[in-house]
Amino acid sequence: MSAQKTAETIHRTGNLREVVPAEKEAAFIAADPLAGDMHVFEGPANDAREATIVQRLLEGGPLSVIVLGATHDLSDEVRAVGNCEYQRVFVAGFPE
């Protein structure tokens, strides 16, 4: 199930107030994570993209939930903010 479908499903149950995009389009385009034949999640543009994701999460209030692919790790960006907590969870059976 895609991250968007997962979030929509949780929202329909009433456990989430709203579902909003985690990314700003400009940061996503600049990072170009779908370049070539593989996903690219590194480099300064991707660092800026992930920082933008964290900022959008903070704008959402005291608790935000995000569903990302396993290659995403926002730890550095969250540490840079300093006043929030980040819990990374993997589904059962997913190789870490």
N, C-alpha and C positions, 0 to 999 in steps of 0.2 A: 504494500500500500504506500502511495506517495506521501510525502510530508504534508502536502496540502490536504489530501483526503483525510489523513489522520487528524489534523487540526480541525477540519470541518466536522468530522465525526464527534470529537470531544466537545466542540461548540454546541452541536445539536443536543447533546445530553444535558446541557445547562451548566456544565462544570467550568466553562470559560465564558467570560463576559463578551469578548469580541475576538475576532481573528483579523489581524492586519499583516501586511507584508513586512518581513523582517529587514528587507533591503531597500535602499534607494536605488532607483534605476541607474543613475549616473555612476555610482560606485561599482555596481555590478558590471556595467559596460566597460569601465576603465580597467577592471581586474581581468575581464575576458576569461572566466574560468572554464569555458568550454572550447578553448583554443585547441586546434589540432585534433588528434584522435583520442585525447584523454583529458580528464579533468585536471586543471592546474590550480592548486591552492597554495601558492607561495609567491614571494616577491613583495615589493613595496605597495603595488596596487592592491593586492589581495589583503595585505595588512590593513590598509585604509578601508577596504570593504568590510573586513571583520570588525574594525573599530566602529564603523557606521552601524553595523548590526547591533553591537552592544549599546550604543547611544540610543537607538530606537527602542531597545528593550527597556532601558531606564526611563524613557519617556512614557512607557506603558503603566507606570505606577509601581507600587511596592513589590508586586509579584508578576513576573512574566514567564511564560513557558514558550520554548521554541523547539521545533522538531527539525533537526538537520541530519545530513548524511554523516556517517561515522568519520569521514576524513576531516571534518570541521572540529577545531579545538579553539575555543575562545578564551582560554585561560590567560594568556598574556594580555589580551585586551581588557579583561575583567580586572586583572591585577593593576593595570595602569589607572583604572578608575578608582580603585581602592576602597570604596564604601559599599560593596555589594558582594554577594556570594554566587558561585557558579557550581552547579551540580551536573555532571556529565553522566548520563545513564545509557547503557546499552541494553537492547532487548535480549532475552534469553536465546542462547544458541548462536549469537553473533560473534564471530571471531574477533577478539580485541587485538 
